[in-house]
Amino acid sequence: MTIENDGLQLPEVGIWAKEKYDLVQTYCTLFTGSMKPPKWQSLVYIDLFAGAGYAKIKETSEIVTTSALRAIDIPHRFDKYIFCDINDQNSSALQKRVAQHYPEVDSHFICCDSNNAVPDILNKLPAHSKDFKVLTFCFVDPFKLDNLAFSTIEQLSKRFMDFLVLVPTDMDANRNVTPYMAQTNNTVERFIGKPDWRDRWALAGNKQFGLFILEEFSAHMQELDYKPQQPGETVLVRNYQKNAPLYRLAFYSRHDLGKKFWKETKKQNDPQISFLD
């Protein structure tokens, strides 16, 4: 489908972003299609770095819909959508696009740093009870490690919530080992939620720094009772034009069914997606 420029905010993204948006849409389709009542009375979608809803592919100038609108454009929609973005132009554009294309959707927009938005997000979630069960899927799409604090995930995880997290293993972590190792730098500690990570990194041998960050993040998620996430279960997204790895999409659920949906999501998407063995 060709999307015309509507004159609103239009961030540029790399062509590889389409892969990420496809994965989000496929997972949302499986999630809402299987978790309908009577299993759950309310399904909620949260996008912590929601963007503007449209983006322009730098390499081709093609305009595409991004994760926020992809999560709406599915056969069985979520009952509620919560979109957060720190950029007021992005947030305003997304709100206008949702209102234009999906006016009937129960949508909420929060314009601030997503790490400061947790109280507002939790207030907008329906109250969970024995007779009214609420399940949430949260997409977390930071551009770099410094954009996300693990405490944000930890607070949200107190609800029944699955997460798909972009871990910027290569486009950030592997490129910035030296500054992140500095004792005065708390970027990694903030992202993985562990102050003693340098001790374990010193024993990591020849492991890539980005992979170490992923494993530390996943280990902390496991402490929150999420199912173990092995590196091979993540999706490695590449800049195929330069044959350069960029980031990994890691899925976290407390239930085997969630992991089953993620496995099926990967299977349904581009078979050329690379996985770490």
DONUFI-375897 format. One line per 2 residues: their letters; for each residue x, y, z of C-alpha. Coordinates in Angstrom, 3 decimals, always signed. Example, Ala and Ser with C-alpha at 12.3 -4.5 7.8 and 13.67 -1.06 7.14 Angstrom:
2
AS> +12.300/-4.500/+7.800; +13.670/-1.060/+7.140
# end
This chain:
277
MT> +0.000/+0.000/+0.000; +1.362/+3.415/-0.978
IE> +1.193/+5.971/+1.827; +1.085/+9.631/+0.874
ND> +2.871/+12.350/+2.794; +0.218/+14.011/+4.967
GL> +2.420/+16.942/+5.972; +2.853/+15.820/+9.564
QL> +6.081/+14.862/+11.327; +7.949/+12.233/+9.295
PE> +11.079/+10.810/+10.972; +13.627/+9.012/+8.812
VG> +14.560/+5.395/+9.547; +16.807/+2.811/+7.927
IW> +15.294/+0.256/+5.581; +15.906/-2.463/+8.190
AK> +13.224/-0.877/+10.412; +10.561/-2.476/+8.199
EK> +11.668/-5.855/+9.537; +11.048/-4.684/+13.087
YD> +7.608/-3.284/+12.278; +6.623/-6.520/+10.552
LV> +7.597/-8.543/+13.623; +5.578/-6.286/+15.933
QT> +2.482/-6.530/+13.744; +2.724/-10.299/+13.416
YC> +3.141/-10.783/+17.157; +0.222/-8.460/+17.933
TL> -1.963/-10.415/+15.505; -1.141/-13.728/+17.210
FT> -1.440/-12.211/+20.691; -4.880/-10.637/+20.306
GS> -6.217/-13.495/+18.212; -5.527/-16.026/+20.959
MK> -5.957/-14.017/+24.163; -9.551/-12.907/+23.613
PP> -12.291/-13.372/+26.246; -13.000/-15.478/+28.181
KW> -9.245/-15.953/+28.723; -8.675/-12.227/+29.297
QS> -11.261/-9.464/+29.583; -8.959/-6.640/+28.473
LV> -5.906/-6.559/+26.216; -3.649/-3.490/+26.239
YI> -0.833/-2.380/+23.939; +1.911/-0.056/+25.203
DL> +4.527/+1.533/+22.953; +7.204/+3.277/+25.051
FA> +8.970/+4.903/+22.073; +5.960/+5.230/+19.814
GA> +7.258/+7.677/+17.218; +4.979/+9.460/+14.781
GY> +3.111/+6.523/+13.264; +4.664/+7.187/+9.843
AK> +8.345/+7.124/+8.908; +10.332/+7.666/+5.711
IK> +12.849/+5.041/+4.648; +16.138/+6.889/+4.106
ET> +17.348/+4.614/+1.355; +14.180/+4.681/-0.788
SE> +12.058/+7.645/+0.444; +9.180/+5.183/+0.904
IV> +6.713/+6.175/+3.630; +5.721/+3.306/+5.934
TT> +3.577/+2.846/+8.999; +5.527/+2.169/+12.175
SA> +4.886/+0.020/+15.237; +2.139/+2.194/+16.734
LR> -0.150/+2.024/+13.697; +0.881/-1.544/+12.864
AI> -0.380/-2.610/+16.304; -3.796/-1.154/+15.427
DI> -3.936/-2.518/+11.887; -4.662/-6.109/+12.928
PH> -7.784/-8.313/+12.703; -8.517/-8.314/+16.453
RF> -7.470/-5.058/+18.042; -6.351/-4.440/+21.585
DK> -8.978/-2.932/+23.873; -6.718/-0.027/+24.792
YI> -3.590/+1.590/+23.355; -1.071/+3.678/+25.288
FC> +1.552/+5.541/+23.266; +4.511/+7.346/+24.799
DI> +7.115/+9.501/+23.071; +9.433/+12.224/+24.345
ND> +9.174/+14.240/+21.115; +6.115/+16.486/+21.077
QN> +6.009/+16.611/+17.258; +6.025/+12.812/+17.080
SS> +3.338/+12.523/+19.727; +1.137/+15.152/+18.103
AL> +1.492/+13.589/+14.645; +0.691/+10.123/+15.961
QK> -2.378/+11.387/+17.790; -3.669/+13.070/+14.620
RV> -3.009/+9.978/+12.483; -4.769/+7.678/+14.915
AQ> -7.708/+10.077/+15.085; -7.878/+10.239/+11.276
HY> -7.510/+6.540/+10.466; -8.745/+4.820/+13.632
PE> -11.101/+7.268/+15.416; -12.931/+4.456/+17.200
VD> -9.803/+3.151/+18.963; -9.402/+3.717/+22.711
SH> -6.017/+5.448/+22.571; -3.986/+7.492/+25.045
FI> -0.922/+9.626/+24.336; +1.807/+10.552/+26.796
CC> +4.446/+13.056/+25.704; +7.448/+12.701/+28.001
DS> +10.513/+10.562/+28.684; +9.104/+7.040/+28.894
NN> +11.148/+6.442/+32.043; +9.120/+9.165/+33.739
AV> +5.791/+8.004/+32.328; +5.266/+4.841/+34.389
PD> +2.813/+6.302/+36.958; +0.702/+7.776/+34.162
IL> +0.818/+4.509/+32.185; -0.200/+2.439/+35.200
NK> -3.080/+4.819/+35.931; -4.377/+4.307/+32.409
LP> -4.283/+0.498/+32.627; -7.608/-1.112/+33.544
AH> -7.721/-2.538/+37.057; -7.006/-6.275/+37.115
SK> -9.201/-8.510/+39.247; -10.250/-12.126/+39.511
DF> -13.288/-11.437/+37.325; -11.641/-8.901/+35.002
KV> -8.244/-10.066/+33.823; -5.967/-7.607/+32.038
LT> -3.015/-8.636/+29.858; -0.604/-6.144/+28.298
FC> +1.976/-6.309/+25.524; +4.655/-3.629/+25.735
FV> +6.991/-2.779/+22.842; +10.211/-1.092/+23.978
DP> +12.193/+0.480/+21.119; +15.091/+2.607/+22.435
FK> +17.643/+3.996/+19.998; +20.500/+3.570/+22.476
LD> +21.157/+2.144/+25.939; +20.811/+5.546/+27.600
NL> +17.174/+5.842/+26.481; +15.932/+3.083/+28.802
AF> +16.202/+2.449/+32.530; +15.599/-1.101/+33.714
ST> +13.584/+0.331/+36.602; +10.941/+1.298/+34.023
IE> +10.555/-2.328/+32.945; +10.617/-3.468/+36.560
QL> +7.762/-1.166/+37.564; +5.610/-2.105/+34.580
SK> +6.286/-5.810/+35.139; +4.275/-5.685/+38.367
RF> +1.253/-6.012/+36.075; +0.560/-8.978/+33.778
MD> +2.770/-7.822/+30.929; +4.886/-9.271/+28.125
FL> +7.734/-7.268/+26.608; +9.460/-7.048/+23.260
VL> +12.666/-5.077/+23.841; +15.135/-3.693/+21.331
VP> +18.594/-4.185/+22.825; +21.047/-1.973/+20.857
TD> +23.824/-4.555/+21.003; +25.805/-3.497/+17.957
MD> +24.729/-0.020/+16.922; +25.458/+1.264/+20.444
AN> +26.965/-1.180/+22.957; +29.712/-2.678/+20.774
RN> +30.674/+0.763/+19.489; +30.984/+2.382/+22.901
VT> +32.731/-0.132/+25.150; +35.431/+2.317/+26.250
PY> +33.176/+5.183/+27.397; +30.721/+2.768/+29.010
MA> +33.529/+1.116/+30.955; +34.494/+4.395/+32.620
QT> +33.736/+4.276/+36.338; +31.844/+7.571/+36.130
NN> +29.525/+6.257/+33.382; +26.297/+4.640/+34.632
TV> +24.654/+3.958/+31.259; +25.022/+0.171/+31.395
ER> +24.080/-0.004/+35.075; +20.904/+1.945/+34.340
FI> +19.990/-0.186/+31.317; +20.482/-3.619/+32.905
GK> +19.666/-2.569/+36.463; +22.842/-4.037/+37.986
PD> +25.636/-1.911/+39.521; +28.167/-4.766/+39.673
WR> +28.206/-5.605/+35.957; +31.873/-4.633/+35.501
DR> +32.934/-7.532/+37.733; +31.216/-10.024/+35.433
WA> +32.433/-8.304/+32.277; +36.007/-8.706/+33.532
LA> +35.424/-12.471/+33.473; +33.614/-12.562/+30.115
GN> +36.688/-13.434/+28.057; +36.266/-12.787/+24.324
KQ> +32.495/-12.299/+24.447; +31.143/-9.345/+22.482
FG> +30.107/-6.483/+24.741; +26.666/-6.188/+23.140
LF> +25.963/-9.866/+23.709; +27.083/-9.486/+27.327
IL> +24.606/-6.608/+27.769; +21.814/-8.737/+26.294
EE> +22.578/-11.626/+28.638; +22.738/-9.333/+31.672
FS> +19.393/-7.761/+30.751; +17.816/-11.168/+30.219
AH> +19.178/-12.492/+33.514; +17.555/-9.591/+35.344
MQ> +14.272/-10.260/+33.547; +14.491/-13.844/+34.738
EL> +14.784/-12.535/+38.310; +11.393/-10.899/+37.680
DY> +9.993/-14.381/+36.916; +10.151/-14.070/+33.145
KP> +10.995/-17.185/+31.173; +14.677/-17.614/+30.295
QQ> +15.612/-15.894/+27.049; +18.566/-17.387/+25.223
PG> +20.471/-15.242/+22.691; +19.411/-17.674/+19.967
ET> +15.769/-16.839/+20.634; +16.314/-13.181/+19.785
VL> +16.109/-11.674/+16.322; +19.313/-10.099/+15.051
VR> +18.471/-7.200/+12.744; +21.147/-6.169/+10.245
NY> +21.930/-3.399/+7.859; +22.136/-5.796/+4.932
QK> +23.580/-3.182/+2.594; +26.689/-2.989/+4.766
NA> +26.361/-6.526/+6.190; +26.487/-4.942/+9.639
PL> +24.547/-6.171/+12.710; +22.535/-3.446/+14.437
YR> +20.419/-4.696/+17.329; +18.519/-7.633/+18.774
LA> +14.824/-7.924/+19.491; +14.356/-9.902/+22.697
FY> +10.978/-11.210/+23.853; +10.061/-11.747/+27.509
SR> +7.002/-13.523/+28.881; +6.137/-15.321/+32.089
HD> +4.213/-17.936/+30.134; +5.212/-20.604/+27.646
LG> +2.359/-19.537/+25.357; +3.948/-16.126/+24.906
KK> +7.210/-17.719/+23.870; +5.268/-19.946/+21.477
FW> +3.749/-16.851/+19.850; +7.195/-15.279/+19.516
KE> +8.591/-18.403/+17.890; +5.690/-18.416/+15.444
TK> +6.190/-14.704/+14.781; +9.783/-15.305/+13.733
KQ> +8.719/-18.219/+11.552; +6.079/-16.179/+9.726
ND> +8.399/-13.303/+8.897; +11.282/-12.961/+6.476
PQ> +13.232/-16.229/+6.421; +16.393/-14.203/+5.773
IS> +16.305/-12.794/+9.330; +19.511/-13.882/+11.051
FL> +19.545/-15.655/+14.369; +22.434/-16.244/+16.738
D> +23.129/-19.925/+17.189
# end
